[in-house]
């Protein structure tokens, strides 16, 4: 279950603890899964991934919520990227304040300035804000250059292409409507001042539906043919959409939801890059988001009586499992994975991501 941006849309990544206490591992894994369901973590991760693609970054504040149906009252509150900004009195960025992110002398985030209202609201003046410590904020973005502290939307290279695709589609529709507005036209092959009956230029003649009529002498009735869409219309839209999908490492058949022009071999070949990009995103998600949330959850869970065993665990080694991709022949893929595992060329974690 993957969206076009490369992250699971419904299934939550599975936590596996790697401590020596199997019973404690099971209890903690079950408790975390129960808490994740209570706070709707799967849907929030999906929203964060969509925000990362369209806004360039995703913000989440880890806060207490007494309404959470779980012994651990930690909650993950998503914040729109536009709300993380410098207040109105500090419009220009400085070395230590990068658009709402205050840095220390080593370039590490110290606090995040979160506006209480969206700056686009009619009543918003960017004067009311909260300073949230960095250890309570999850900031997920892709750093493409050294010293970058805010994200750039992944679809930025495709923005002009969206406009071109929209303009071309509207132009085709307008041309077709224009041709449809003229139901018919009277024309004659007679020369000027010839034998055809004289008519007023640009005159309008109303015709009734399903009625036969008599035309003036020397005139014929011709219907305007709609020339839109042209034969290159579908090809143009395909090329533009294919170029748009390239910035997200999407193959065309997934971007268009249409595999009619594919055979199985070409589909598998196009999907190799796509699946690799998904695994990169999953690894980044686990490191930048899930590990941070899990660490905060552990700190809160240790204070509860249900999970007091966590107070005796010094370290919490773990890993995250994501749902793998489906194969057209599950039996062949299972046999291939068994061969890889027996030859020590893969692991259960890597194998799960491929199945």
N, C-alpha and C positions, 0 to 999 in steps of 0.2 A: 504494500500500500504506500505508494510514493506519489508526491505531487510533482508538478513540472519543475519545481525549484530544487528537487533532490532530497527532500526530507520526508519521513513518514507522515502520513496525514491522519492516521488514527491509532496505530499500535505504538505503545510506549516502549522505549528501549528497556531491556531487561537487565537488572542489576544482579551481579554475581559476586559475592564476597569470597575472598581467598584466604581466610584465617584458618587456623588449625582446629577450631571448634565448629564442627559441622552443625550442631544444634543451634549455636548462636548465629551462624550464617543463615540458616533457614528462617529463624525468627526475625532477624533484621531485614532480610529480603522481603518477607511477607509484610512486615510493618511498613516498609518504605513503599511497596506496591499499593498498600491500602491508603497510605497518605497521598500518594500521587494521584490516585483515583478521586480522593476527596477534594483535592484542589484543582482537578481537571488539568493535570500537568501535560498530558498528551496534546490537548488542544492549544495550550499556551506555547508549547514548543513549535507547533505548526505555525502559529501566528508570528512567533519570533523569526522563523525561517522566511516567511513571506515578507516580513518587514525588512529583513536583511537584503532581500533581493530588490525590493522597491525603494526602500529608504536608505539602504546601505549599512544599516546597523539596527540592533535591537537592544532595548534596555528593559531590565526587570529589577524591581526592588524587592528584596526579601524582608518581609515584615510579619508581625504577629497579627493573627486574625482569630478572635475568639469564636467565630461562627464556623470554623473548619471542623468537620465531623471526623476528628481524629485526636488521639492523645497528644500528638505533636501539632501545635497551633501555628506552625510556620505556614506562611502563604507566599506565593510568588505573584507580585503585582506588576503587570506590564505597563510600560510608560512609552508613549509615542515619542519618536526621536526629536520632533520639533519642540517638545517641551523641555528638552535638555539644552539650555541656552543661557548665555550670560544675561543678567538682568539689564534693564534699560539704562542704568547708570554706568554699565561697563560694556558698551556696544563693541568697541574695538578690541580684538584679542591681544593678549599680552603673552610673554614667555611662560608665565605660570598659570594663565587662564586661557584655555583653548575652547572657546564656544561652550562654556558651562562646565568644563572639566578643569579643576584646579590640580596642578601638578606640584610635586615636591622637587627638591634640587636634583634628583636623579631621574626625573621624568616619569615617576610613578603617579597614578591618579590618587589624590587625597580625598577630594569631595566632588560631588556632582550637584550642580545647581539645577533643580527641577522646578519649572514654573507651575504654579497651581492651576493655571488656565492655559489652554492652547493659545499660542500667539496669534492665531488667525481668528479667534473669537472677537465679536464686535466690542465686547466690554473688556478685553484683555489689554493691559498696558505693560506687561512684563515687569511689574513691580513687586508682586507677591510671589515668593518662591521659597523652597526648602533646600537646605544644604544637607545632603545625605552622604554619610561616610562611604568611602569606596568599598569597604569590606561588606557592605549591605547591597551593593549594586552589581548586577551582572551586565556587562557590556560586551556584546558579541558583534564583531565586525571583522572584515578581512583587511589586513594591513598590506598594502601594495608597495609602500616605500618607507624608508627609515624615518622615524619621528612622526609618523601619522597617528593621530589620536581620534579622528572621526572617520566614519565609513563613507564610501562612495557607492551609490546604488549599482548593483550588478547589471541592470538593464540600461545604464547610461549610454553605452555605445549604440543601442538600438532605438533610442528616443527619436532621432530624425526619421528612422525607417517607419516607425509607427505613424508619424505624421504623413509620410508619403503614401503609405498604404491606405490611410483614411482618405486622403485627397483623391487618390485614384479611384477608390470605390465610390466616393460621392460623385466624382466626375462621370463615371460610367452610369450611375443611377440617373443623374441629371440629363445626360444625353438620351437615355432611353425614355425618360419622361417627356422630354422635348419632342422626340419623334412621335410618341403616343398622343401628344396634344393635338397634332394635325392628323385627323382621321383620314382625310382624302384630299386630293388636289385635282382640279380640272386643268387639262393641258390639251394643246392642239398641235398638229404637225403643219398646219397651214401657214404660209408666210404672212408677214404683217400686211394688213389691209387686204387679206385674201378672202376666200369663200366662207370662212368660219363666221359664225354670228358674233357680233360685237358684244363683249362683256366688260364690266367694270373691273379694273385690276384690283387685286386684294379684296374682292368682294367675298362675303361669307354666305354660303348656302347651307341651310339646315336640312339634314336628311333624317327621316324617321326610320326606326328599327324595323327590319323585316318587311320593307316596302319597296316595290319596284318604282323606278322613276324614269323620266325621259330627260336626256341631256340636251343642251342647246346644239344647234347644227354645227358640225365640225369639231366638236369637243369630246374628249374621252375622260373617263374617271380613272385616276391612278392613286394608289395608296402608298404612303411613305413607309419604306422599310426601315425598321430599327436596326442600326449597325452596331449597337452595343448590347452585350459585351462582345468584344472582338475575340478572335481565336487565340490571341496572345494574352487574354485577360487572366485565365487560370494559371498560365505559365508565369506571368509577372507576379501574381500573388504568391505563388509557390516559392519563387526565388527570394522575394522580400521576407516571407515568413521564415524561410530557411536561414537567411542572414540574421534575422532577429533572434532565432533560437540559438545561434552560435555562441552568443555571449553567456548563455546559461549551460553550455555543453549539452544541449538537447538535440537528439536526432530529429529529422523532419517529421517522421511518422508519429512521434510522441507530441510534438508541438502542434501538428495539424489534427491529431487523433484520427489519422487515416493511414493505413498501411497497404492500400490497394496497389501501389506501385512497387512493393517490396517482395522479394522472395526471402526465404528463411535465412539463407547465408548472408545476404546483404543486411538484413535486420540485425543479426547477431554482431556483424562487424561494426555497424553504426553504434550499437549499444555498448560496446566495450569501453569507449571513452566516457560515455554517460555513466556507466556503473562505477568506473574508477573515480569520477568526480563526486559521485554520491558517497563513496567510502571516505574520500578526503573530507567532505562536509560532515560526515558522521563522526570522524575522529576529532575534527575541530569542535563540533557540538559537545562531544563528551568532555573535552578538556576545558573549554571556555565556559560552558553552561552547566552541564550535568554534574561535573565534579564540584563546582562551586555550590550548587544547590544541595548536593549530598552532604558536603562538609557542614553547611549550615543546619541541615536536618539532623545530623549526628549531634551537633552541639545542643540542639533543643531536645532531642530524644533522650539524651543522657540524664535530663532533669526529670523525666517521667518515671513513675513507678513500674510501668509495663516494660520498659526497656532499660532498667537499671543495670542490666548485665553489661551495657556498653561502657560503664565506668571502669570496668576491669580490663577492657581491651585497649591495649596501648596504640596499636596501629590498625588501620582498616584498609588493607589492600583489596582492590576490587577491579572489576572490568565491566564494560557495558556490551550487551549483545543487541544487535539490531536485526530486524527481520531480513532475511535474504530475498533474492529475486527468484521468481519461478522459472522452471525449465520446461521445455516442451515435452521432454521425455524424463520424468522423475526417476525411473529405474536406472537409466544410463548415467544420470548425474549422480545418483547415490552410489553406484558402483565406482564412478570416477573419484568421488570424495573418499570412499573407503580405501582405494588404492593410494591416494595421496596421504591419508593419515597413516597407513601402514608403512609407507616409505619415508615418513617424517618430512614430507615436503610441504605440509600445511599443519594448521592447528584447528581445534574445534571452533575457536573464535573466528578465525579467518574463513574456515569452511562454512560456517553458518551464514556469513555475509554473502557467500556465493551461491548458496542453495535457495 
